[in-house]
Amino acid sequence: MLNNRLKIVADENIPALESMFGHDVLLQRVAGRSMTAEHIKDADVLLVRSITQVNEGLLEKATQLKMVGTATIGTDHIDQHYLADRGIPFFNAPGCNADAVVEYVLTVIHNTLFEKGMELAGLTVGIVGVGNVGGRLYERLRKLGINVLINDPPRERQGDEGFVNLETVLQQADILCLHTPLVKDGERPTYHLLAEKQLSTLKSGVLLINAGRGPVIDNDALLTFLEQRDDLTVVLDVWEDEPRLNPLLVARTQIATPHIAGYSYDGKLRGTHMLRCRFSEVFGVAQPEPLSSYLPQASVHQVHVTNDVAIHDLMNLVYDPYRDDRALRKTLFGDNQPQQFDLLRKNYPIRREFSSLEVLGVTDRSLANCLKNLGFTVNLA
């Protein structure tokens, strides 16, 4: 037990803080988008998600701050130079929700292709940005035998092999997935990586998915492009001017969701757990119990199927992207649309990952291997 109760100020949407941090801390939850310097002036620890800008303006009064953590993979909302200058340890949660984003992408791909009467086999998938998310997406697709083109200039410069240039990916991919961080300056900026020129090079009939960072696509240019070409299918989970969306762009998308690709309950708890482990290191207290001890059994955790089961149906048992699409579209026409966008995220229902579903009854080994490679728990009949 800590001799003095440390004060933790945290985004209200970070789950399981009470169970993982226990009663030896003073916990104050705050809405992430409205967090101010006054909220954290006497905090020892600040825990945020991606919507809180952590910079000098926020931290100027926090004289006793000893740790900052973000329960996200991305760090572009954190002024890490300022934290380093003040000697405040900073931690993110790399990979915490990567599987959730990968499974979001796989689900929207399979649903979209099913509606078109197409199959993934034989198509070429292009992945731009091959880090925690893009790398895991690549591995799952590779195990499925899918042809994948990957583009990641920073990794290529480090000597990694197998990468192609962006132009090749844009011209050859049947499905294009964007998973880059948001970089606004430097040698390889990703801000508006896909603008008018790049969009014009996409092959006919491409499925474009952005579940990374909204401003990686010039949203105005994308809307203009979609008004001129009706062969492009677009799935957007992230938007350039969040939380304010352009209803005209949403109307042109096949699936539109409110920046929730990584919002699996597993991923959220994993992010909290990772920060709790770093908290132990900083303050010299006991490590938490293993993550598995905090994860409940999924409400739908077992299903019996036949060998002709449709893969997208299994995916939708775990996560139905059209539920989120319908919820978002209901919020578009009103003065409080940005607030409704945030409420969709704040009140997001529990969603699990593929591994939480045990599939029984499969006798076909190729189907079983496919389901395992996708991430499901499979027991052969």
N, C-alpha and C positions, 0 to 999 in steps of 0.2 A: 504494500500500500504506500502511496506517495505521502510524504510528510505534510505537504501543503497541496491543496487541490489546485491543479492547473486548470486554467480557463481555456476552453476550446470554442471558437466561433466557427460555425460550419454552415455551408449551404443547406437549406432545409430539405433538399432532395437527395442528399447522401444517405443511403439506408444503413440500418444496423449499427449506427454509432453507439447507441446505448448499450447494446449487447456486447459489442467488441471492446469498447473502452471502459465499460463498467461504471461504478458509482464513485470512483476515486477522482473523477474529474468533474468540473463544472461545465456543462455543455449548453451553449446557446445557439439555437438554429435561427438563420436569417434567410430571407428570400435572396437568392444569388444575384439577381439583376439589380436589386435596390440596396445592396450592401454598401455601407459608407465607412469613412474613417472613424466616425463616432462609435460605430458598432464594435470595432476591434481595438479601440484605444487601450484597453486593459487586457487584451488577449495574450495568452502564451503561445497558442497554436491557431493557425488559420487553415481551414480546409474548404476548398472551393470546387466548383465544376467549371465548365468552359465559358459560361456566360458572365463570369465576374472578371473584370480587368484588374489584375493585381499589379500595382505600380506605386510610384512615390506618392501620388495623390491619395491612394487608399491607405497607405501604410505610414503616413507622416506622423500620426499620433500614437502609433503602436510601438512604444518605446521598449516594452518588455517581450516583444515577439521573439520566439525561439525556434519556430518551425513553420513553414508554409508547405502545404501539400495540395495537389489537385487530383481528384479521383477520375482522371481522364488520361488518355494517351497523349493528346495534343498539349502543347505548352505555349502556343502563340498568344495566349491571353496573359502570360506571366512575364514581367520584366525581370528576367533572371540576372541581368547585369546589376540592377539596383539591389537585388537580394544579396548578391555576392559582395557588393561593396559594403553592405551592412553586416555581412557575416552571418546571415540567416540561412540555415540549411533549407534546401528546397527539394521536394520529391514529387514526381508524377507517378502514374500507374501504368507503365508501358505494357501493352498487351492485355490489359484488364478486360476490355470489351471487344477485342479483336475478333474473337470467334463469333460474337453476336453480329458484328457488321458483316463478316463473311457469310453468315447464314441468312442475313437479310438479303444480301446480293444474290446468293444462290436461289433463294425463294422467289424473288421478283423475276429472276431470269427464267426459272421453270414455269412460273405462272404466265409470264408474257409469251413465251414460246408455245405453251399449250394453247393459248387463245389464238395464236397464229397457225396452229396445226403443224408446228415445227418441233424438232428435237435438238438437243444440245450437241449430240454426236455429229461430227462433220463440220461444225462451225469453228471459227477462230475467235478466241477471246483475247482482247488487248487489255493489259493492266498497266496503268501509268502510276508509278509510285509503288515500290515493292518493299515496304517496311513491315511493321507488325501486322497490318491488315492485308495489304497487297501480297505480302509474302505467304501468308497462310491461305489466302484465296488461290494463289498460284499452286501451292502444294496440293490442295484438295482437287483442283481441276486437273493437275498433272496425273494424280492417282486415278482419275476417271478416264484418262486417255485423251483428254481434250487438247487440241492444239492451242498453245498460249504464247502470245508475244508480250514481252515485258520491257518496260522503259523506266529507267531510274538513273539519271546522270550521276548523282553523288555516289551511288554504289558502284557504278561502272568505273568512275575515277579511282575508287579504292582497289580496283583490280578484279572485281567480281565479273564473271563471264555470263554470256547468254543474252545480253541486252541488245535491243535494236533502237534506232533513233525514233523520235516521236512521229516524224512524218510517215515512217513505215507502219507504225501502229495505227495511225489515223486512217491510212489508205487501205489497210488490209483487214482490220478487225470487223467482224460481224457484230460483236458485242464489245463495248468499250467501257471499262470501269476505272474511275478516277479515285486514287487513294493517296494523293500527295499531301504533305503539310502545306500550310499557307505561308509562302515566303514572298515578301513584297519588294525586296531589293537584293543586291548581290549579283553574282554571275549567273545564277539559274533561278530567277524568280518564277513562282508558280501562280502569282496573281494574274488573272485573265489568261491563263495558259491556253485555254480554248477561247479564242475571240473570233471575229468574222472570218479571218483568213484560214484559221485552222478548221473551223466548222465546215467551210466550203469544200474541204478535202475529204470529208467523211464519205465512205462508200454508201451506195444506195441501200436503204432498208436497215441501217445499223440501229442497234439498241444501245443508247447512251445512258449510263448510270453514274450519278454522282452521289456517293455516300461518304465523301471526304470533307472537303471544305467548300462552302458555297461560292466564294469569289474566284475559285479556280476556273470557273466558267463565267465569261461576261454574260450576265443574264439578259441584258438588253439586246446584245447581239444574238443570243440564242432565241429570244422571242421573235426577232426579225427573221431569222433563219427558218424558224418553224412556220411562220406565216407565208414563207415562200416555197417551202418544201414540205409535203405531207407524207414522205416516205420514212421520216425519222421517228423512232419511238423513244421517248424520254422518260426516265424515272429519276426523280429528284427527292432526296431526303434533306439536302442542305441548300441554302438560299443565300444570295449575295447580301441582302439587306435585312436579314433576320433581326427581330421577329416580324417585321413588316414584309408581306409578300405581295407580289403583283398578281392579281387574280387572272389577268390575261395569260400569264405564263403558266400558272397552275392549270388553267383550262386546256392548255396544249400538251400537258403531260399525261402519260398512261397511268402512272402511279405517283402520287405526291404525298409525302409524309413529313411530319414536323420535327426533323432532326432527331430521330429516335432509332436510327439503325443500330446503334450500340446499346440500346436500352434494355437488354435482357437483365432479368433479376440476377442471374449468375454473374454477369459482367459487372453489375453495380456492386454486388457484395464482394466480388474479387478486388475491385478498386478500393473499397473501404478496408478490406483485409490487408492489402499491400501497404496502405498508409498506416494502418495500425502496427504493422511490423516495423516500419520506419520510425514510428513514434517510440517503440520499445528501444530501438537503437539510440535515439537521441536522448531519451530521458532515463535509460538504464532500468527499465521495468520489464516484467515477464512478457514473453511473446504470447500472442493470442492462441486459442485453440485452432486446429487446422480448419481451412475454409469449409470442408465438407460438413463439419459439425454445425455450421450456420445455415446450410442449404436445406430447405424442406423438400419433401417429396412433391413432384409436380402433380397438379390436379388431374392431368391426363398423363399417366406415366407408363402405360402399357397398352399395346394394341395387337390384336390378332389379325393377320392379313393373309391373302393368297398371293401367288406368284405374279398375278397380273395387276397388282396394286399400282396405282398411278403415283409416281414419286411426288408430284406437286401436292397431291392430297395428303400425303404423310407430312410434308413440310407445313401445310396449312393447319394441320392438327396442332402443331407446336406454335406456329405464328402465321396469321392471316394478314398480309400487308394491306389488303383492301379494307380491313376494319379501320386502320389508321388513315387510309386515303379518304374514306367516307367522313371520318371525324374531322379531318382538316378542311375538306371542302365546305362543310357546314359553317365554318368560322369566317369565310372570306369576305362577306358583304356586311360590313358594320364598322362603326367607328372604333370599336374595341378589338379589332382583329389582332393586333399585336399581343394584347393581353390574353386573348383566347389561345393564341399560339403557345404562350408560356404555360397556360393552364393545362393544355393537352400534355405537355411534358411533365408538369408538376404532378398531375393526377394519372399518370400513365399506368395502365393495369399491369399486373405481374405477367411477364413473358419469359419463358424458359428457353434453353438452348436444345439443339437436336439430341444431345447426349442424355437428356432427361427422359426421353421416350424410348422404351424398350419394345422392339418390334419382334413379334413371335409369329410362327407359322410359315416362314419363308423356307422353302426347300431348294430353290434354285441358287446355286453358289455364286453365280455371276451377279444376280440381283442382291444377294446378301453382301457381297464385297462392295458393290456400288453403294449400298446404304451405309455400310461401315465407313467407306471413304468420304461420304458426305457428312458423317459425324454421328449417325444414329447408333444406339446400342442394339445389337442384333444377336438373337439366339436362333441358330438354325434348327428347323424342325427335325 
